[in-house]
Amino acid sequence: MAEPDRTRTAPRRRIVGGALVAAFAAVLIAIVVVRSAGEKVLNENGETLVLVGKDTPTDEVGLDAVLTDVGGCLGTSSDGKGRGGMVVIWPHGTTIKTPDPLRVTIDGETYGLGDRISTGGGEGTIGPSSSFYDKVPEECRTARVFVIGND
């Protein structure tokens, strides 16, 4: 019986091992991307968080309210003081400008706290299955949520 050529099998093992590690890393990255579902929290180090989602609400309704801090998240209220307000989940592509004052840009328009915004969207939730759930204060999770529609 012939002796196996060990000089050829060692490099093959390294190549196969490297390929397996690369494949495993690719699967983990894909899982993270799928779990986040394109949702992100902006201004994480600031007082007011800005939630950006990818979902489009199913029921389109109008929103005409004043931007304010609602439990630590950027939202709206009719009085501009956060009472009875709704946390807003902004559409994909929304950007922010900081530091103070916090400003959010949506569809080329920039708004700050205290500005009135009129837009379409629908109600949403920040439940335990949401990627926002563990990233936002309790007050944001329990507030009503408005999801701005993607135009």
N, CA, C and O of each residue as an XYZ file, in Angstrom:
604
protein
N       0.845     -1.154      0.000
C       0.000      0.000      0.000
C       0.900      1.229      0.000
O       1.914      1.278      0.697
N       0.510      2.213     -0.792
C       1.328      3.407     -0.935
C       1.085      4.361      0.223
O      -0.027      4.479      0.738
N       2.134      5.023      0.610
C       2.072      6.025      1.682
C       1.373      7.280      1.145
O       1.731      7.742      0.062
N       0.370      7.862      1.871
C      -0.300      9.070      1.377
C       0.670     10.251      1.354
O       1.562     10.363      2.194
N       0.472     11.111      0.387
C       1.322     12.300      0.240
C       0.783     13.393      1.161
O      -0.174     14.083      0.811
N       1.387     13.551      2.326
C       0.914     14.491      3.331
C       1.192     15.941      2.934
O       0.584     16.848      3.503
N       2.053     16.182      2.015
C       2.352     17.555      1.607
C       1.211     18.146      0.803
O       1.086     19.368      0.727
N       0.376     17.314      0.202
C      -0.767     17.817     -0.571
C      -2.037     17.931      0.266
O      -2.867     18.796     -0.016
N      -2.217     17.099      1.275
C      -3.466     17.115      2.048
C      -3.514     18.263      3.043
O      -4.601     18.777      3.305
N      -2.410     18.685      3.601
C      -2.408     19.782      4.579
C      -2.905     21.086      3.950
O      -3.761     21.738      4.547
N      -2.413     21.500      2.776
C      -2.947     22.729      2.168
C      -4.429     22.610      1.823
O      -5.177     23.581      1.936
N      -4.847     21.423      1.405
C      -6.269     21.223      1.087
C      -7.127     21.398      2.338
O      -8.202     21.995      2.280
N      -6.658     20.885      3.449
C      -7.405     21.023      4.704
C      -7.528     22.498      5.092
O      -8.585     22.949      5.534
N      -6.440     23.234      4.920
C      -6.498     24.666      5.234
C      -7.483     25.388      4.321
O      -8.223     26.259      4.779
N      -7.500     25.045      3.062
C      -8.424     25.685      2.113
C      -9.861     25.339      2.469
O     -10.721     26.218      2.502
N     -10.125     24.075      2.733
C     -11.479     23.652      3.103
C     -11.897     24.303      4.418
O     -13.027     24.775      4.547
N     -10.994     24.329      5.389
C     -11.296     24.962      6.673
C     -11.583     26.446      6.505
O     -12.526     26.964      7.102
N     -10.784     27.133      5.705
C     -11.009     28.551      5.437
C     -12.337     28.792      4.737
O     -13.041     29.753      5.044
N     -12.678     27.923      3.800
C     -13.954     28.053      3.091
C     -15.126     27.855      4.045
O     -16.128     28.563      3.947
N     -15.013     26.906      4.960
C     -16.080     26.686      5.937
C     -16.242     27.886      6.860
O     -17.368     28.281      7.162
N     -15.141     28.470      7.311
C     -15.210     29.653      8.164
C     -15.861     30.809      7.404
O     -16.702     31.513      7.961
N     -15.485     31.012      6.146
C     -16.068     32.083      5.330
C     -17.561     31.858      5.127
O     -18.346     32.803      5.211
N     -17.958     30.627      4.864
C     -19.381     30.328      4.669
C     -20.164     30.577      5.962
O     -21.259     31.139      5.924
N     -19.613     30.166      7.091
C     -20.273     30.391      8.373
C     -20.427     31.887      8.643
O     -21.486     32.328      9.090
N     -19.384     32.667      8.378
C     -19.449     34.123      8.574
C     -20.512     34.743      7.674
O     -21.239     35.637      8.107
N     -20.613     34.286      6.438
C     -21.619     34.816      5.516
C     -23.033     34.525      6.022
O     -23.918     35.373      5.908
N     -23.245     33.339      6.577
C     -24.561     32.983      7.121
C     -24.887     33.878      8.316
O     -26.019     34.350      8.426
N     -23.939     34.124      9.205
C     -24.178     34.984     10.356
C     -24.508     36.410      9.925
O     -25.418     37.030     10.476
N     -23.788     36.924      8.958
C     -24.070     38.273      8.449
C     -25.470     38.326      7.865
O     -26.202     39.285      8.114
N     -25.859     37.326      7.099
C     -27.200     37.290      6.508
C     -28.272     37.265      7.584
O     -29.305     37.918      7.436
N     -28.051     36.527      8.661
C     -29.019     36.469      9.752
C     -29.171     37.834     10.402
O     -30.291     38.264     10.678
N     -28.062     38.520     10.651
C     -28.124     39.849     11.265
C     -28.872     40.817     10.364
O     -29.696     41.592     10.851
N     -28.607     40.793      9.061
C     -29.282     41.694      8.127
C     -30.772     41.395      8.092
O     -31.584     42.320      8.111
N     -31.147     40.132      8.041
C     -32.561     39.769      8.001
C     -33.254     40.150      9.298
O     -34.374     40.661      9.273
N     -32.601     39.906     10.439
C     -33.232     40.234     11.721
C     -33.457     41.723     11.892
O     -34.481     42.125     12.445
N     -32.519     42.564     11.428
C     -32.691     43.999     11.596
C     -33.717     44.539     10.625
O     -34.278     45.609     10.859
N     -33.978     43.830      9.545
C     -35.020     44.173      8.584
C     -34.902     45.602      8.081
O     -35.906     46.230      7.743
N     -33.692     46.114      8.031
C     -33.502     47.465      7.526
C     -33.895     48.545      8.510
O     -33.893     49.724      8.158
N     -34.230     48.179      9.725
C     -34.620     49.158     10.739
C     -33.380     49.598     11.509
O     -32.480     48.799     11.768
N     -33.344     50.882     11.871
C     -32.206     51.364     12.633
C     -32.628     52.501     13.546
O     -33.646     53.158     13.332
N     -31.815     52.710     14.566
C     -32.024     53.805     15.511
C     -30.936     54.832     15.257
O     -29.748     54.512     15.314
N     -31.340     56.069     14.975
C     -30.392     57.156     14.763
C     -30.333     58.014     16.024
O     -31.277     58.038     16.814
N     -29.227     58.711     16.204
C     -29.012     59.600     17.351
C     -28.983     58.810     18.664
O     -29.511     59.260     19.680
N     -28.360     57.627     18.630
C     -28.349     56.751     19.806
C     -27.696     57.385     21.030
O     -28.018     57.007     22.157
N     -26.799     58.328     20.839
C     -26.132     58.960     21.971
C     -26.802     60.260     22.393
O     -26.333     60.927     23.316
N     -27.887     60.626     21.731
C     -28.585     61.862     22.049
C     -29.756     61.629     22.983
O     -30.056     60.495     23.358
N     -30.413     62.716     23.354
C     -31.579     62.620     24.241
C     -32.790     62.026     23.535
O     -33.578     61.302     24.144
N     -32.937     62.336     22.246
C     -34.112     61.911     21.502
C     -33.699     60.953     20.392
O     -32.945     61.332     19.497
N     -34.186     59.718     20.443
C     -33.881     58.715     19.431
C     -34.762     58.925     18.203
O     -35.906     59.367     18.314
N     -34.218     58.605     17.039
C     -34.971     58.686     15.786
C     -35.032     57.275     15.217
O     -33.997     56.682     14.913
N     -36.235     56.737     15.071
C     -36.427     55.374     14.591
C     -36.707     55.398     13.099
O     -37.608     56.103     12.644
N     -35.932     54.622     12.330
C     -36.108     54.554     10.877
C     -36.432     53.115     10.527
O     -35.681     52.198     10.861
N     -37.567     52.922      9.846
C     -38.016     51.584      9.492
C     -38.062     51.380      8.006
O     -37.736     52.278      7.230
N     -38.472     50.184      7.608
C     -38.580     49.879      6.191
C     -40.021     49.562      5.792
O     -40.345     49.530      4.604
N     -40.869     49.331      6.764
C     -42.242     48.930      6.466
C     -43.088     50.107      6.019
O     -42.885     51.243      6.448
N     -44.025     49.816      5.161
C     -45.010     50.796      4.737
C     -46.323     50.432      5.424
O     -46.730     49.270      5.400
N     -46.988     51.408      6.034
C     -48.247     51.096      6.717
C     -49.304     50.656      5.711
O     -49.301     51.080      4.555
N     -50.197     49.808      6.169
C     -51.250     49.331      5.279
C     -52.406     50.315      5.186
O     -52.999     50.467      4.118
N     -52.730     50.973      6.263
C     -53.828     51.936      6.260
C     -53.260     53.344      6.202
O     -52.688     53.828      7.179
N     -53.416     54.002      5.062
C     -52.896     55.366      4.914
C     -53.866     56.366      5.524
O     -55.038     56.431      5.151
N     -53.361     57.131      6.454
C     -54.121     58.230      7.051
C     -53.191     59.433      7.113
O     -51.977     59.296      6.964
N     -53.748     60.579      7.328
C     -52.941     61.789      7.398
C     -52.488     62.088      8.814
O     -53.158     61.734      9.784
N     -51.357     62.734      8.918
C     -50.818     63.176     10.194
C     -50.479     64.650     10.040
O     -49.756     65.033      9.121
N     -50.997     65.469     10.931
C     -50.688     66.891     10.964
C     -50.470     67.238     12.425
O     -51.426     67.435     13.174
N     -49.193     67.312     12.834
C     -48.893     67.506     14.247
C     -47.529     68.157     14.397
O     -46.821     68.382     13.415
N     -47.173     68.454     15.634
C     -45.921     69.133     15.961
C     -44.897     68.095     16.418
O     -45.216     67.216     17.219
N     -43.657     68.196     15.904
C     -42.596     67.285     16.313
C     -42.177     67.579     17.745
O     -41.990     68.731     18.135
N     -42.035     66.509     18.515
C     -41.663     66.633     19.909
C     -40.997     65.348     20.382
O     -40.993     64.349     19.662
N     -40.445     65.368     21.562
C     -39.890     64.173     22.184
C     -41.031     63.443     22.880
O     -41.719     64.005     23.732
N     -41.221     62.187     22.504
C     -42.255     61.358     23.122
C     -41.553     60.198     23.821
O     -41.204     59.200     23.189
N     -41.353     60.333     25.104
C     -40.731     59.269     25.890
C     -39.302     58.946     25.496
O     -38.841     57.829     25.731
N     -38.586     59.899     24.899
C     -37.208     59.657     24.495
C     -37.041     59.351     23.024
O     -35.918     59.148     22.560
N     -38.138     59.313     22.276
C     -38.085     59.070     20.836
C     -38.738     60.232     20.101
O     -39.654     60.866     20.624
N     -38.263     60.514     18.883
C     -38.842     61.599     18.101
C     -40.236     61.197     17.655
O     -40.435     60.146     17.045
N     -41.192     62.051     17.970
C     -42.574     61.771     17.627
C     -43.339     63.058     17.407
O     -42.756     64.104     17.123
N     -44.638     62.968     17.541
C     -45.497     64.131     17.339
C     -46.550     64.195     18.431
O     -46.889     63.195     19.064
N     -47.048     65.391     18.626
C     -48.211     65.568     19.492
C     -48.942     66.803     19.013
O     -48.360     67.679     18.375
N     -50.209     66.862     19.323
C     -50.993     68.012     18.872
C     -50.617     69.276     19.634
O     -50.767     70.382     19.113
N     -50.120     69.119     20.884
C     -49.766     70.311     21.669
C     -48.273     70.645     21.628
O     -47.858     71.672     22.166
N     -47.464     69.792     20.997
C     -46.034     70.045     20.900
C     -45.258     69.774     22.173
O     -44.065     70.069     22.241
N     -45.911     69.218     23.183
C     -45.260     68.946     24.462
C     -45.169     67.456     24.769
O     -44.724     67.070     25.850
N     -45.584     66.626     23.832
C     -45.467     65.192     24.006
C     -46.664     64.521     24.651
O     -46.779     63.296     24.608
N     -47.567     65.305     25.254
C     -48.735     64.697     25.900
C     -49.652     64.105     24.837
O     -50.012     64.773     23.868
N     -50.022     62.851     25.030
C     -50.894     62.175     24.071
C     -50.228     61.986     22.723
O     -50.904     61.812     21.709
N     -48.902     62.018     22.708
C     -48.169     61.952     21.455
C     -47.991     60.547     20.917
O     -48.347     59.553     21.550
N     -47.431     60.509     19.733
C     -47.129     59.247     19.067
C     -45.661     59.234     18.676
O     -45.139     60.224     18.163
N     -44.998     58.111     18.920
C     -43.648     57.906     18.425
C     -43.761     57.723     16.915
O     -44.666     57.040     16.437
N     -42.849     58.327     16.169
C     -42.875     58.201     14.709
C     -41.763     57.263     14.259
O     -40.618     57.385     14.694
N     -42.115     56.328     13.385
C     -41.113     55.526     12.685
C     -40.992     56.143     11.298
O     -41.928     56.118     10.499
N     -39.822     56.694     11.040
C     -39.553     57.451      9.831
C     -39.218     56.506      8.688
O     -38.731     55.403      8.933
N     -39.466     56.906      7.444
C     -39.198     56.011      6.311
C     -37.710     55.846      6.029
O     -36.888     56.689      6.389
N     -37.392     54.739      5.376
C     -36.027     54.467      4.943
C     -35.510     55.664      4.139
O     -36.230     56.207      3.301
N     -34.286     56.066      4.391
C     -33.711     57.210      3.698
C     -33.742     58.492      4.510
O     -33.153     59.498      4.114
N     -34.429     58.459      5.648
C     -34.471     59.621      6.534
C     -33.083     59.857      7.117
O     -32.388     58.909      7.483
N     -32.683     61.118      7.203
C     -31.393     61.462      7.807
C     -31.622     62.442      8.945
O     -32.674     63.075      9.037
N     -30.627     62.557      9.807
C     -30.727     63.509     10.911
C     -29.509     64.419     10.904
O     -28.459     64.095     10.350
N     -29.688     65.563     11.537
C     -28.586     66.493     11.764
C     -28.560     66.781     13.255
O     -29.586     67.084     13.865
N     -27.373     66.682     13.829
C     -27.184     66.978     15.242
C     -25.929     67.817     15.361
O     -25.279     67.948     14.323
N     -25.504     68.379     16.410
C     -26.152     68.349     17.711
C     -27.329     69.311     17.754
O     -27.934     69.643     16.734
N     -27.626     69.741     18.961
C     -28.817     70.565     19.166
C     -28.832     71.732     18.204
O     -27.799     72.366     17.992
N     -29.943     72.021     17.635
C     -31.180     71.258     17.788
C     -31.210     70.070     16.826
O     -30.690     70.141     15.712
N     -31.819     68.991     17.273
C     -32.008     67.808     16.434
C     -32.907     68.177     15.266
O     -33.956     68.795     15.446
N     -32.484     67.790     14.060
C     -33.292     68.016     12.864
C     -33.359     66.723     12.076
O     -32.390     65.965     12.035
N     -34.490     66.469     11.456
C     -34.690     65.265     10.652
C     -35.052     65.704      9.238
O     -35.836     66.634      9.047
N     -34.468     65.019      8.245
C     -34.745     65.334      6.847
C     -35.442     64.147      6.210
O     -34.954     63.017      6.257
N     -36.589     64.425      5.618
C     -37.395     63.411      4.955
C     -37.850     63.998      3.625
O     -38.425     65.085      3.582
N     -37.591     63.279      2.553
C     -37.969     63.720      1.206
C     -37.486     65.138      0.904
O     -38.204     65.922      0.284
N     -36.277     65.463      1.340
C     -35.685     66.761      1.040
C     -36.129     67.911      1.936
O     -35.611     69.021      1.813
N     -37.073     67.667      2.829
C     -37.554     68.683      3.770
C     -36.943     68.423      5.146
O     -36.893     67.282      5.605
N     -36.481     69.487      5.799
C     -35.867     69.350      7.122
C     -36.786     69.948      8.188
O     -37.316     71.047      8.028
N     -36.962     69.202      9.275
C     -37.834     69.609     10.379
C     -37.078     69.488     11.686
O     -36.202     68.636     11.833
N     -37.421     70.342     12.630
C     -36.840     70.291     13.967
C     -37.933     70.167     15.008
O     -39.119     70.260     14.693
N     -37.528     69.956     16.249
C     -38.503     69.889     17.340
C     -39.296     71.192     17.359
O     -38.721     72.277     17.268
N     -40.592     71.085     17.476
C     -41.473     72.247     17.488
C     -42.046     72.585     16.122
O     -42.977     73.385     16.026
N     -41.501     71.986     15.052
C     -42.036     72.234     13.707
C     -43.267     71.369     13.464
O     -43.384     70.266     13.997
N     -44.170     71.883     12.659
C     -45.360     71.134     12.264
C     -45.032     70.308     11.027
O     -44.402     70.798     10.090
N     -45.465     69.049     11.032
C     -45.256     68.161      9.898
C     -46.599     67.606      9.450
O     -47.431     67.222     10.273
N     -46.798     67.569      8.160
C     -48.006     66.975      7.578
C     -47.558     65.887      6.619
O     -46.823     66.151      5.667
N     -47.998     64.674      6.868
C     -47.564     63.538      6.053
C     -48.585     62.419      6.134
O     -49.548     62.506      6.896
N     -48.382     61.391      5.367
C     -49.263     60.224      5.387
C     -48.575     59.032      6.006
O     -47.348     58.967      6.078
N     -49.377     58.098      6.446
C     -48.843     56.879      7.041
C     -49.944     56.129      7.746
O     -51.106     56.201      7.346
N     -49.596     55.421      8.773
C     -50.581     54.646      9.517
C     -50.025     54.208     10.854
O     -48.848     54.415     11.151
N     -50.881     53.600     11.657
C     -50.457     53.179     12.991
C     -49.576     51.949     12.924
O     -49.693     51.124     12.018
N     -48.691     51.843     13.903
C     -47.797     50.699     14.022
C     -47.604     50.355     15.479
O     -48.296     50.888     16.346
N     -46.671     49.472     15.753
C     -46.365     49.075     17.129
C     -44.869     48.867     17.281
O     -44.150     48.667     16.302
N     -44.417     48.918     18.519
C     -43.049     48.522     18.848
C     -43.194     47.393     19.855
O     -43.059     47.595     21.062
N     -43.469     46.210     19.343
C     -43.668     45.043     20.188
C     -42.386     44.259     20.364
O     -41.358     44.604     19.781
N     -42.439     43.192     21.175
C     -41.243     42.389     21.449
C     -40.566     41.832     20.195
O     -39.366     41.562     20.225
N     -41.296     41.655     19.101
C     -40.682     41.121     17.879
C     -40.021     42.218     17.043
O     -39.334     41.916     16.068
N     -40.217     43.466     17.406
C     -39.616     44.581     16.664
C     -38.129     44.693     16.986
O     -37.719     44.498     18.130
N     -37.333     45.006     15.979
C     -35.898     45.183     16.235
C     -35.631     46.443     17.056
O     -34.525     46.612     17.570
N     -36.616     47.328     17.191
C     -36.476     48.524     18.017
C     -36.670     48.232     19.503
O     -36.178     48.978     20.348
N     -37.377     47.158     19.825
C     -37.881     46.910     21.168
C     -36.809     47.057     22.254
O     -37.033     47.751     23.246
N     -35.668     46.425     22.081
C     -34.623     46.463     23.108
C     -33.752     47.708     23.018
O     -32.883     47.912     23.865
N     -33.969     48.536     22.014
C     -33.108     49.706     21.798
C     -33.736     51.009     22.262
O     -33.070     52.044     22.272
N     -35.005     50.978     22.648
C     -35.696     52.223     23.001
C     -36.200     52.171     24.437
O     -36.415     51.090     24.985
N     -36.388     53.349     25.050
C     -36.923     53.376     26.419
C     -38.346     52.806     26.484
O     -39.067     52.771     25.487
N     -38.717     52.373     27.660
C     -40.055     51.822     27.898
C     -41.155     52.775     27.427
O     -42.164     52.337     26.875
N     -40.958     54.080     27.646
C     -41.981     55.064     27.256
C     -42.222     55.058     25.749
O     -43.340     55.312     25.301
N     -41.186     54.772     24.964
C     -41.351     54.680     23.508
C     -42.138     53.428     23.136
O     -42.989     53.459     22.247
N     -41.849     52.339     23.815
C     -42.516     51.066     23.504
C     -44.003     51.108     23.803
O     -44.802     50.490     23.098
N     -44.376     51.836     24.846
C     -45.780     51.832     25.261
C     -46.591     52.961     24.623
O     -47.817     52.978     24.735
N     -45.920     53.900     23.957
C     -46.641     54.997     23.303
C     -47.312     54.499     22.013
O     -46.939     53.465     21.458
N     -48.291     55.251     21.564
C     -48.851     54.963     20.239
C     -47.764     55.217     19.215
O     -46.867     56.029     19.440
N     -47.845     54.519     18.080
C     -46.790     54.603     17.049
C     -47.429     54.975     15.725
O     -48.478     54.447     15.356
N     -46.778     55.897     15.007
C     -47.199     56.265     13.663
C     -46.053     55.948     12.708
O     -44.926     56.398     12.915
N     -46.339     55.179     11.667
C     -45.341     54.812     10.657
C     -45.577     55.690      9.434
O     -46.634     55.616      8.807
N     -44.593     56.521      9.094
C     -44.725     57.376      7.909
C     -44.567     56.500      6.665
O     -43.646     55.689      6.573
N     -45.466     56.675      5.728
C     -45.425     55.899      4.495
C     -44.271     56.314      3.591
O     -43.880     57.480      3.558
N     -43.736     55.348      2.862
C     -42.701     55.631      1.871
C     -43.369     56.113      0.603
O     -44.187     55.405      0.017
N     -43.022     57.316      0.179
C     -43.616     57.852     -1.060
C     -42.948     57.311     -2.285
O     -43.328     57.662     -3.402
